[in-house]
Amino acid sequence: SGRSIDVPCCFISGKQDWGTYQRPGVFEAMQATACTRMLGCHLVDGAGHWVQQEQPNQVKRLLLQFLKRSASPAT
């Protein structure tokens, strides 16, 4: 579509989620061009599509890390 997301972004997915790999190259394109302020891109081990239920502590840690980084003036 030629548009980008220009606010702080964080992507969290289960490493075993098939959706991340459904269309080759889309994951990499999101990191490179779709989000101009990508602060984190995480594939969580031991989780599939329901990463927030399968690895809640790791997701919580990643979300808190993202919120701290996005609130800093340098971002």
PDB file of N, CA, C and O in Angstrom:
ATOM      1  N   SER A   1       0.814  -1.194   0.000  1.00  0.00           N
ATOM      2  CA  SER A   1       0.000   0.000   0.000  1.00  0.00           C
ATOM      3  C   SER A   1       0.859   1.259   0.000  1.00  0.00           C
ATOM      4  O   SER A   1       0.337   2.351  -0.227  1.00  0.00           O
ATOM      5  N   GLY A   2       2.164   1.137   0.249  1.00  0.00           N
ATOM      6  CA  GLY A   2       3.040   2.287   0.244  1.00  0.00           C
ATOM      7  C   GLY A   2       2.967   3.145   1.485  1.00  0.00           C
ATOM      8  O   GLY A   2       3.559   4.224   1.517  1.00  0.00           O
ATOM      9  N   ARG A   3       2.270   2.707   2.496  1.00  0.00           N
ATOM     10  CA  ARG A   3       2.154   3.467   3.736  1.00  0.00           C
ATOM     11  C   ARG A   3       3.018   2.828   4.808  1.00  0.00           C
ATOM     12  O   ARG A   3       3.409   1.665   4.708  1.00  0.00           O
ATOM     13  N   SER A   4       3.304   3.612   5.832  1.00  0.00           N
ATOM     14  CA  SER A   4       4.108   3.078   6.929  1.00  0.00           C
ATOM     15  C   SER A   4       3.477   3.454   8.263  1.00  0.00           C
ATOM     16  O   SER A   4       2.652   4.364   8.349  1.00  0.00           O
ATOM     17  N   ILE A   5       3.878   2.744   9.282  1.00  0.00           N
ATOM     18  CA  ILE A   5       3.467   3.037  10.656  1.00  0.00           C
ATOM     19  C   ILE A   5       4.599   3.855  11.260  1.00  0.00           C
ATOM     20  O   ILE A   5       5.723   3.366  11.372  1.00  0.00           O
ATOM     21  N   ASP A   6       4.317   5.090  11.648  1.00  0.00           N
ATOM     22  CA  ASP A   6       5.359   6.029  12.060  1.00  0.00           C
ATOM     23  C   ASP A   6       5.312   6.376  13.540  1.00  0.00           C
ATOM     24  O   ASP A   6       5.653   7.494  13.926  1.00  0.00           O
ATOM     25  N   VAL A   7       4.902   5.452  14.351  1.00  0.00           N
ATOM     26  CA  VAL A   7       4.918   5.591  15.811  1.00  0.00           C
ATOM     27  C   VAL A   7       5.733   4.423  16.358  1.00  0.00           C
ATOM     28  O   VAL A   7       5.950   3.444  15.644  1.00  0.00           O
ATOM     29  N   PRO A   8       6.190   4.502  17.609  1.00  0.00           N
ATOM     30  CA  PRO A   8       6.947   3.377  18.161  1.00  0.00           C
ATOM     31  C   PRO A   8       6.160   2.070  18.048  1.00  0.00           C
ATOM     32  O   PRO A   8       4.977   2.014  18.384  1.00  0.00           O
ATOM     33  N   CYS A   9       6.831   1.026  17.572  1.00  0.00           N
ATOM     34  CA  CYS A   9       6.189  -0.272  17.335  1.00  0.00           C
ATOM     35  C   CYS A   9       6.995  -1.399  17.966  1.00  0.00           C
ATOM     36  O   CYS A   9       8.215  -1.322  18.106  1.00  0.00           O
ATOM     37  N   CYS A  10       6.274  -2.437  18.337  1.00  0.00           N
ATOM     38  CA  CYS A  10       6.895  -3.650  18.846  1.00  0.00           C
ATOM     39  C   CYS A  10       6.093  -4.833  18.319  1.00  0.00           C
ATOM     40  O   CYS A  10       4.865  -4.836  18.402  1.00  0.00           O
ATOM     41  N   PHE A  11       6.767  -5.824  17.786  1.00  0.00           N
ATOM     42  CA  PHE A  11       6.120  -7.029  17.275  1.00  0.00           C
ATOM     43  C   PHE A  11       6.529  -8.198  18.149  1.00  0.00           C
ATOM     44  O   PHE A  11       7.717  -8.455  18.340  1.00  0.00           O
ATOM     45  N   ILE A  12       5.539  -8.907  18.680  1.00  0.00           N
ATOM     46  CA  ILE A  12       5.793 -10.088  19.505  1.00  0.00           C
ATOM     47  C   ILE A  12       4.961 -11.226  18.937  1.00  0.00           C
ATOM     48  O   ILE A  12       3.747 -11.102  18.773  1.00  0.00           O
ATOM     49  N   SER A  13       5.624 -12.330  18.642  1.00  0.00           N
ATOM     50  CA  SER A  13       4.930 -13.497  18.097  1.00  0.00           C
ATOM     51  C   SER A  13       5.588 -14.755  18.634  1.00  0.00           C
ATOM     52  O   SER A  13       6.762 -14.749  19.005  1.00  0.00           O
ATOM     53  N   GLY A  14       4.824 -15.822  18.670  1.00  0.00           N
ATOM     54  CA  GLY A  14       5.409 -17.110  19.017  1.00  0.00           C
ATOM     55  C   GLY A  14       6.268 -17.612  17.871  1.00  0.00           C
ATOM     56  O   GLY A  14       5.889 -17.502  16.705  1.00  0.00           O
ATOM     57  N   LYS A  15       7.413 -18.159  18.203  1.00  0.00           N
ATOM     58  CA  LYS A  15       8.320 -18.659  17.171  1.00  0.00           C
ATOM     59  C   LYS A  15       7.686 -19.790  16.359  1.00  0.00           C
ATOM     60  O   LYS A  15       8.028 -19.991  15.194  1.00  0.00           O
ATOM     61  N   GLN A  16       6.763 -20.524  16.977  1.00  0.00           N
ATOM     62  CA  GLN A  16       6.112 -21.627  16.291  1.00  0.00           C
ATOM     63  C   GLN A  16       4.784 -21.220  15.633  1.00  0.00           C
ATOM     64  O   GLN A  16       4.051 -22.089  15.161  1.00  0.00           O
ATOM     65  N   ASP A  17       4.465 -19.940  15.592  1.00  0.00           N
ATOM     66  CA  ASP A  17       3.242 -19.464  14.934  1.00  0.00           C
ATOM     67  C   ASP A  17       3.451 -19.492  13.422  1.00  0.00           C
ATOM     68  O   ASP A  17       4.312 -18.783  12.902  1.00  0.00           O
ATOM     69  N   TRP A  18       2.676 -20.299  12.721  1.00  0.00           N
ATOM     70  CA  TRP A  18       2.825 -20.434  11.268  1.00  0.00           C
ATOM     71  C   TRP A  18       2.548 -19.127  10.539  1.00  0.00           C
ATOM     72  O   TRP A  18       3.069 -18.919   9.444  1.00  0.00           O
ATOM     73  N   GLY A  19       1.745 -18.243  11.113  1.00  0.00           N
ATOM     74  CA  GLY A  19       1.369 -16.997  10.453  1.00  0.00           C
ATOM     75  C   GLY A  19       2.551 -16.095  10.135  1.00  0.00           C
ATOM     76  O   GLY A  19       2.544 -15.379   9.134  1.00  0.00           O
ATOM     77  N   THR A  20       3.561 -16.130  10.988  1.00  0.00           N
ATOM     78  CA  THR A  20       4.746 -15.298  10.778  1.00  0.00           C
ATOM     79  C   THR A  20       5.472 -15.690   9.499  1.00  0.00           C
ATOM     80  O   THR A  20       6.115 -14.855   8.863  1.00  0.00           O
ATOM     81  N   TYR A  21       5.368 -16.950   9.128  1.00  0.00           N
ATOM     82  CA  TYR A  21       6.111 -17.473   7.970  1.00  0.00           C
ATOM     83  C   TYR A  21       5.204 -17.763   6.775  1.00  0.00           C
ATOM     84  O   TYR A  21       5.649 -18.350   5.789  1.00  0.00           O
ATOM     85  N   GLN A  22       3.948 -17.360   6.855  1.00  0.00           N
ATOM     86  CA  GLN A  22       2.956 -17.697   5.834  1.00  0.00           C
ATOM     87  C   GLN A  22       3.336 -17.164   4.451  1.00  0.00           C
ATOM     88  O   GLN A  22       3.195 -17.864   3.448  1.00  0.00           O
ATOM     89  N   ARG A  23       3.813 -15.934   4.405  1.00  0.00           N
ATOM     90  CA  ARG A  23       4.242 -15.337   3.128  1.00  0.00           C
ATOM     91  C   ARG A  23       5.710 -14.954   3.253  1.00  0.00           C
ATOM     92  O   ARG A  23       6.037 -14.002   3.961  1.00  0.00           O
ATOM     93  N   PRO A  24       6.597 -15.674   2.581  1.00  0.00           N
ATOM     94  CA  PRO A  24       8.032 -15.408   2.691  1.00  0.00           C
ATOM     95  C   PRO A  24       8.374 -13.943   2.418  1.00  0.00           C
ATOM     96  O   PRO A  24       7.911 -13.350   1.444  1.00  0.00           O
ATOM     97  N   GLY A  25       9.192 -13.379   3.297  1.00  0.00           N
ATOM     98  CA  GLY A  25       9.671 -12.012   3.136  1.00  0.00           C
ATOM     99  C   GLY A  25       8.842 -10.945   3.815  1.00  0.00           C
ATOM    100  O   GLY A  25       9.323  -9.826   3.995  1.00  0.00           O
ATOM    101  N   VAL A  26       7.608 -11.250   4.201  1.00  0.00           N
ATOM    102  CA  VAL A  26       6.736 -10.238   4.807  1.00  0.00           C
ATOM    103  C   VAL A  26       7.254  -9.819   6.182  1.00  0.00           C
ATOM    104  O   VAL A  26       7.236  -8.635   6.518  1.00  0.00           O
ATOM    105  N   PHE A  27       7.710 -10.777   6.969  1.00  0.00           N
ATOM    106  CA  PHE A  27       8.244 -10.479   8.304  1.00  0.00           C
ATOM    107  C   PHE A  27       9.436  -9.526   8.204  1.00  0.00           C
ATOM    108  O   PHE A  27       9.530  -8.557   8.957  1.00  0.00           O
ATOM    109  N   GLU A  28      10.325  -9.804   7.287  1.00  0.00           N
ATOM    110  CA  GLU A  28      11.507  -8.956   7.094  1.00  0.00           C
ATOM    111  C   GLU A  28      11.124  -7.576   6.556  1.00  0.00           C
ATOM    112  O   GLU A  28      11.709  -6.571   6.960  1.00  0.00           O
ATOM    113  N   ALA A  29      10.156  -7.522   5.654  1.00  0.00           N
ATOM    114  CA  ALA A  29       9.709  -6.243   5.095  1.00  0.00           C
ATOM    115  C   ALA A  29       9.072  -5.369   6.169  1.00  0.00           C
ATOM    116  O   ALA A  29       9.258  -4.152   6.173  1.00  0.00           O
ATOM    117  N   MET A  30       8.324  -5.985   7.077  1.00  0.00           N
ATOM    118  CA  MET A  30       7.715  -5.225   8.170  1.00  0.00           C
ATOM    119  C   MET A  30       8.805  -4.547   8.995  1.00  0.00           C
ATOM    120  O   MET A  30       8.694  -3.372   9.343  1.00  0.00           O
ATOM    121  N   GLN A  31       9.848  -5.296   9.299  1.00  0.00           N
ATOM    122  CA  GLN A  31      10.932  -4.742  10.108  1.00  0.00           C
ATOM    123  C   GLN A  31      11.676  -3.627   9.377  1.00  0.00           C
ATOM    124  O   GLN A  31      12.076  -2.636   9.987  1.00  0.00           O
ATOM    125  N   ALA A  32      11.857  -3.792   8.084  1.00  0.00           N
ATOM    126  CA  ALA A  32      12.679  -2.860   7.312  1.00  0.00           C
ATOM    127  C   ALA A  32      11.936  -1.611   6.860  1.00  0.00           C
ATOM    128  O   ALA A  32      12.513  -0.523   6.860  1.00  0.00           O
ATOM    129  N   THR A  33      10.662  -1.740   6.473  1.00  0.00           N
ATOM    130  CA  THR A  33       9.998  -0.595   5.856  1.00  0.00           C
ATOM    131  C   THR A  33       8.623  -0.252   6.409  1.00  0.00           C
ATOM    132  O   THR A  33       8.258   0.923   6.445  1.00  0.00           O
ATOM    133  N   ALA A  34       7.858  -1.234   6.837  1.00  0.00           N
ATOM    134  CA  ALA A  34       6.476  -0.956   7.251  1.00  0.00           C
ATOM    135  C   ALA A  34       6.408  -0.111   8.514  1.00  0.00           C
ATOM    136  O   ALA A  34       5.536   0.748   8.645  1.00  0.00           O
ATOM    137  N   CYS A  35       7.321  -0.351   9.435  1.00  0.00           N
ATOM    138  CA  CYS A  35       7.335   0.389  10.706  1.00  0.00           C
ATOM    139  C   CYS A  35       8.624   1.196  10.776  1.00  0.00           C
ATOM    140  O   CYS A  35       9.707   0.628  10.919  1.00  0.00           O
ATOM    141  N   THR A  36       8.513   2.508  10.677  1.00  0.00           N
ATOM    142  CA  THR A  36       9.708   3.352  10.648  1.00  0.00           C
ATOM    143  C   THR A  36      10.339   3.531  12.022  1.00  0.00           C
ATOM    144  O   THR A  36      11.488   3.963  12.126  1.00  0.00           O
ATOM    145  N   ARG A  37       9.593   3.200  13.083  1.00  0.00           N
ATOM    146  CA  ARG A  37      10.135   3.341  14.444  1.00  0.00           C
ATOM    147  C   ARG A  37      10.025   2.008  15.195  1.00  0.00           C
ATOM    148  O   ARG A  37       9.512   1.956  16.313  1.00  0.00           O
ATOM    149  N   MET A  38      10.507   0.948  14.575  1.00  0.00           N
ATOM    150  CA  MET A  38      10.460  -0.388  15.165  1.00  0.00           C
ATOM    151  C   MET A  38      11.439  -0.461  16.336  1.00  0.00           C
ATOM    152  O   MET A  38      12.649  -0.330  16.154  1.00  0.00           O
ATOM    153  N   LEU A  39      10.909  -0.669  17.527  1.00  0.00           N
ATOM    154  CA  LEU A  39      11.738  -0.742  18.727  1.00  0.00           C
ATOM    155  C   LEU A  39      12.006  -2.172  19.165  1.00  0.00           C
ATOM    156  O   LEU A  39      12.842  -2.398  20.041  1.00  0.00           O
ATOM    157  N   GLY A  40      11.331  -3.121  18.590  1.00  0.00           N
ATOM    158  CA  GLY A  40      11.571  -4.508  18.958  1.00  0.00           C
ATOM    159  C   GLY A  40      10.773  -5.453  18.090  1.00  0.00           C
ATOM    160  O   GLY A  40       9.616  -5.195  17.758  1.00  0.00           O
ATOM    161  N   CYS A  41      11.402  -6.538  17.733  1.00  0.00           N
ATOM    162  CA  CYS A  41      10.764  -7.572  16.933  1.00  0.00           C
ATOM    163  C   CYS A  41      11.183  -8.897  17.553  1.00  0.00           C
ATOM    164  O   CYS A  41      12.345  -9.292  17.456  1.00  0.00           O
ATOM    165  N   HIS A  42      10.242  -9.582  18.186  1.00  0.00           N
ATOM    166  CA  HIS A  42      10.580 -10.736  19.009  1.00  0.00           C
ATOM    167  C   HIS A  42       9.792 -11.970  18.588  1.00  0.00           C
ATOM    168  O   HIS A  42       8.569 -11.921  18.454  1.00  0.00           O
ATOM    169  N   LEU A  43      10.495 -13.068  18.382  1.00  0.00           N
ATOM    170  CA  LEU A  43       9.883 -14.370  18.160  1.00  0.00           C
ATOM    171  C   LEU A  43      10.168 -15.190  19.413  1.00  0.00           C
ATOM    172  O   LEU A  43      11.313 -15.560  19.675  1.00  0.00           O
ATOM    173  N   VAL A  44       9.131 -15.467  20.177  1.00  0.00           N
ATOM    174  CA  VAL A  44       9.264 -16.083  21.494  1.00  0.00           C
ATOM    175  C   VAL A  44       9.303 -17.604  21.375  1.00  0.00           C
ATOM    176  O   VAL A  44       8.393 -18.216  20.815  1.00  0.00           O
ATOM    177  N   ASP A  45      10.361 -18.203  21.906  1.00  0.00           N
ATOM    178  CA  ASP A  45      10.490 -19.661  21.929  1.00  0.00           C
ATOM    179  C   ASP A  45       9.396 -20.284  22.780  1.00  0.00           C
ATOM    180  O   ASP A  45       8.948 -19.689  23.760  1.00  0.00           O
ATOM    181  N   GLY A  46       8.971 -21.469  22.408  1.00  0.00           N
ATOM    182  CA  GLY A  46       7.994 -22.210  23.191  1.00  0.00           C
ATOM    183  C   GLY A  46       6.580 -21.676  23.089  1.00  0.00           C
ATOM    184  O   GLY A  46       5.749 -21.941  23.957  1.00  0.00           O
ATOM    185  N   ALA A  47       6.300 -20.918  22.024  1.00  0.00           N
ATOM    186  CA  ALA A  47       4.957 -20.355  21.863  1.00  0.00           C
ATOM    187  C   ALA A  47       4.555 -20.380  20.395  1.00  0.00           C
ATOM    188  O   ALA A  47       5.387 -20.288  19.492  1.00  0.00           O
ATOM    189  N   GLY A  48       3.253 -20.508  20.193  1.00  0.00           N
ATOM    190  CA  GLY A  48       2.687 -20.456  18.851  1.00  0.00           C
ATOM    191  C   GLY A  48       1.849 -19.207  18.702  1.00  0.00           C
ATOM    192  O   GLY A  48       2.289 -18.114  19.059  1.00  0.00           O
ATOM    193  N   HIS A  49       0.641 -19.358  18.177  1.00  0.00           N
ATOM    194  CA  HIS A  49      -0.232 -18.221  17.890  1.00  0.00           C
ATOM    195  C   HIS A  49      -0.711 -17.500  19.150  1.00  0.00           C
ATOM    196  O   HIS A  49      -0.956 -16.295  19.106  1.00  0.00           O
ATOM    197  N   TRP A  50      -0.846 -18.198  20.250  1.00  0.00           N
ATOM    198  CA  TRP A  50      -1.355 -17.605  21.495  1.00  0.00           C
ATOM    199  C   TRP A  50      -0.203 -17.287  22.442  1.00  0.00           C
ATOM    200  O   TRP A  50      -0.208 -17.704  23.600  1.00  0.00           O
ATOM    201  N   VAL A  51       0.769 -16.559  21.950  1.00  0.00           N
ATOM    202  CA  VAL A  51       1.996 -16.281  22.704  1.00  0.00           C
ATOM    203  C   VAL A  51       1.714 -15.672  24.075  1.00  0.00           C
ATOM    204  O   VAL A  51       2.417 -15.984  25.037  1.00  0.00           O
ATOM    205  N   GLN A  52       0.707 -14.814  24.187  1.00  0.00           N
ATOM    206  CA  GLN A  52       0.419 -14.161  25.466  1.00  0.00           C
ATOM    207  C   GLN A  52      -0.083 -15.155  26.507  1.00  0.00           C
ATOM    208  O   GLN A  52       0.092 -14.927  27.704  1.00  0.00           O
ATOM    209  N   GLN A  53      -0.702 -16.250  26.079  1.00  0.00           N
ATOM    210  CA  GLN A  53      -1.138 -17.274  27.019  1.00  0.00           C
ATOM    211  C   GLN A  53      -0.063 -18.340  27.229  1.00  0.00           C
ATOM    212  O   GLN A  53       0.043 -18.910  28.315  1.00  0.00           O
ATOM    213  N   GLU A  54       0.720 -18.607  26.212  1.00  0.00           N
ATOM    214  CA  GLU A  54       1.714 -19.675  26.279  1.00  0.00           C
ATOM    215  C   GLU A  54       2.994 -19.250  26.994  1.00  0.00           C
ATOM    216  O   GLU A  54       3.645 -20.074  27.636  1.00  0.00           O
ATOM    217  N   GLN A  55       3.356 -17.986  26.890  1.00  0.00           N
ATOM    218  CA  GLN A  55       4.565 -17.462  27.544  1.00  0.00           C
ATOM    219  C   GLN A  55       4.260 -16.090  28.159  1.00  0.00           C
ATOM    220  O   GLN A  55       4.874 -15.096  27.772  1.00  0.00           O
ATOM    221  N   PRO A  56       3.316 -16.023  29.117  1.00  0.00           N
ATOM    222  CA  PRO A  56       2.871 -14.724  29.638  1.00  0.00           C
ATOM    223  C   PRO A  56       3.975 -13.900  30.297  1.00  0.00           C
ATOM    224  O   PRO A  56       3.997 -12.678  30.146  1.00  0.00           O
ATOM    225  N   ASN A  57       4.875 -14.530  31.012  1.00  0.00           N
ATOM    226  CA  ASN A  57       5.932 -13.763  31.683  1.00  0.00           C
ATOM    227  C   ASN A  57       6.892 -13.134  30.687  1.00  0.00           C
ATOM    228  O   ASN A  57       7.331 -11.999  30.874  1.00  0.00           O
ATOM    229  N   GLN A  58       7.215 -13.861  29.641  1.00  0.00           N
ATOM    230  CA  GLN A  58       8.113 -13.302  28.635  1.00  0.00           C
ATOM    231  C   GLN A  58       7.433 -12.164  27.871  1.00  0.00           C
ATOM    232  O   GLN A  58       8.064 -11.147  27.587  1.00  0.00           O
ATOM    233  N   VAL A  59       6.158 -12.328  27.540  1.00  0.00           N
ATOM    234  CA  VAL A  59       5.417 -11.264  26.851  1.00  0.00           C
ATOM    235  C   VAL A  59       5.320 -10.036  27.741  1.00  0.00           C
ATOM    236  O   VAL A  59       5.500  -8.912  27.271  1.00  0.00           O
ATOM    237  N   LYS A  60       5.042 -10.236  29.006  1.00  0.00           N
ATOM    238  CA  LYS A  60       4.969  -9.110  29.952  1.00  0.00           C
ATOM    239  C   LYS A  60       6.302  -8.368  30.005  1.00  0.00           C
ATOM    240  O   LYS A  60       6.331  -7.137  29.986  1.00  0.00           O
ATOM    241  N   ARG A  61       7.392  -9.105  30.071  1.00  0.00           N
ATOM    242  CA  ARG A  61       8.721  -8.485  30.121  1.00  0.00           C
ATOM    243  C   ARG A  61       8.987  -7.678  28.849  1.00  0.00           C
ATOM    244  O   ARG A  61       9.497  -6.560  28.919  1.00  0.00           O
ATOM    245  N   LEU A  62       8.647  -8.238  27.698  1.00  0.00           N
ATOM    246  CA  LEU A  62       8.872  -7.543  26.427  1.00  0.00           C
ATOM    247  C   LEU A  62       7.998  -6.299  26.294  1.00  0.00           C
ATOM    248  O   LEU A  62       8.454  -5.274  25.788  1.00  0.00           O
ATOM    249  N   LEU A  63       6.750  -6.380  26.743  1.00  0.00           N
ATOM    250  CA  LEU A  63       5.858  -5.213  26.693  1.00  0.00           C
ATOM    251  C   LEU A  63       6.349  -4.095  27.606  1.00  0.00           C
ATOM    252  O   LEU A  63       6.349  -2.928  27.216  1.00  0.00           O
ATOM    253  N   LEU A  64       6.763  -4.447  28.812  1.00  0.00           N
ATOM    254  CA  LEU A  64       7.279  -3.422  29.729  1.00  0.00           C
ATOM    255  C   LEU A  64       8.545  -2.782  29.174  1.00  0.00           C
ATOM    256  O   LEU A  64       8.731  -1.570  29.283  1.00  0.00           O
ATOM    257  N   GLN A  65       9.410  -3.589  28.584  1.00  0.00           N
ATOM    258  CA  GLN A  65      10.629  -3.073  27.953  1.00  0.00           C
ATOM    259  C   GLN A  65      10.268  -2.093  26.828  1.00  0.00           C
ATOM    260  O   GLN A  65      10.864  -1.022  26.720  1.00  0.00           O
ATOM    261  N   PHE A  66       9.304  -2.459  26.007  1.00  0.00           N
ATOM    262  CA  PHE A  66       8.860  -1.591  24.917  1.00  0.00           C
ATOM    263  C   PHE A  66       8.283  -0.281  25.450  1.00  0.00           C
ATOM    264  O   PHE A  66       8.613   0.791  24.943  1.00  0.00           O
ATOM    265  N   LEU A  67       7.432  -0.357  26.457  1.00  0.00           N
ATOM    266  CA  LEU A  67       6.819   0.856  27.013  1.00  0.00           C
ATOM    267  C   LEU A  67       7.864   1.796  27.593  1.00  0.00           C
ATOM    268  O   LEU A  67       7.758   3.011  27.428  1.00  0.00           O
ATOM    269  N   LYS A  68       8.860   1.260  28.260  1.00  0.00           N
ATOM    270  CA  LYS A  68       9.939   2.098  28.800  1.00  0.00           C
ATOM    271  C   LYS A  68      10.718   2.768  27.676  1.00  0.00           C
ATOM    272  O   LYS A  68      11.011   3.962  27.743  1.00  0.00           O
ATOM    273  N   ARG A  69      11.052   2.001  26.647  1.00  0.00           N
ATOM    274  CA  ARG A  69      11.809   2.566  25.522  1.00  0.00           C
ATOM    275  C   ARG A  69      10.997   3.601  24.755  1.00  0.00           C
ATOM    276  O   ARG A  69      11.534   4.628  24.341  1.00  0.00           O
ATOM    277  N   SER A  70       9.708   3.340  24.562  1.00  0.00           N
ATOM    278  CA  SER A  70       8.892   4.273  23.778  1.00  0.00           C
ATOM    279  C   SER A  70       8.598   5.554  24.543  1.00  0.00           C
ATOM    280  O   SER A  70       8.278   6.576  23.935  1.00  0.00           O
ATOM    281  N   ALA A  71       8.703   5.515  25.863  1.00  0.00           N
ATOM    282  CA  ALA A  71       8.458   6.705  26.678  1.00  0.00           C
ATOM    283  C   ALA A  71       9.695   7.582  26.815  1.00  0.00           C
ATOM    284  O   ALA A  71       9.591   8.729  27.251  1.00  0.00           O
ATOM    285  N   SER A  72      10.861   7.063  26.449  1.00  0.00           N
ATOM    286  CA  SER A  72      12.085   7.846  26.602  1.00  0.00           C
ATOM    287  C   SER A  72      12.149   8.937  25.537  1.00  0.00           C
ATOM    288  O   SER A  72      11.700   8.726  24.410  1.00  0.00           O
ATOM    289  N   PRO A  73      12.700  10.101  25.879  1.00  0.00           N
ATOM    290  CA  PRO A  73      12.761  11.232  24.937  1.00  0.00           C
ATOM    291  C   PRO A  73      13.570  10.941  23.676  1.00  0.00           C
ATOM    292  O   PRO A  73      13.335  11.566  22.642  1.00  0.00           O
ATOM    293  N   ALA A  74      14.510  10.013  23.738  1.00  0.00           N
ATOM    294  CA  ALA A  74      15.373   9.722  22.586  1.00  0.00           C
ATOM    295  C   ALA A  74      14.649   8.945  21.501  1.00  0.00           C
ATOM    296  O   ALA A  74      15.166   8.816  20.391  1.00  0.00           O
ATOM    297  N   THR A  75      13.472   8.427  21.791  1.00  0.00           N
ATOM    298  CA  THR A  75      12.759   7.586  20.826  1.00  0.00           C
ATOM    299  C   THR A  75      11.963   8.405  19.837  1.00  0.00           C
ATOM    300  O   THR A  75      11.306   7.845  18.959  1.00  0.00           O
TER     301      THR A  75
END
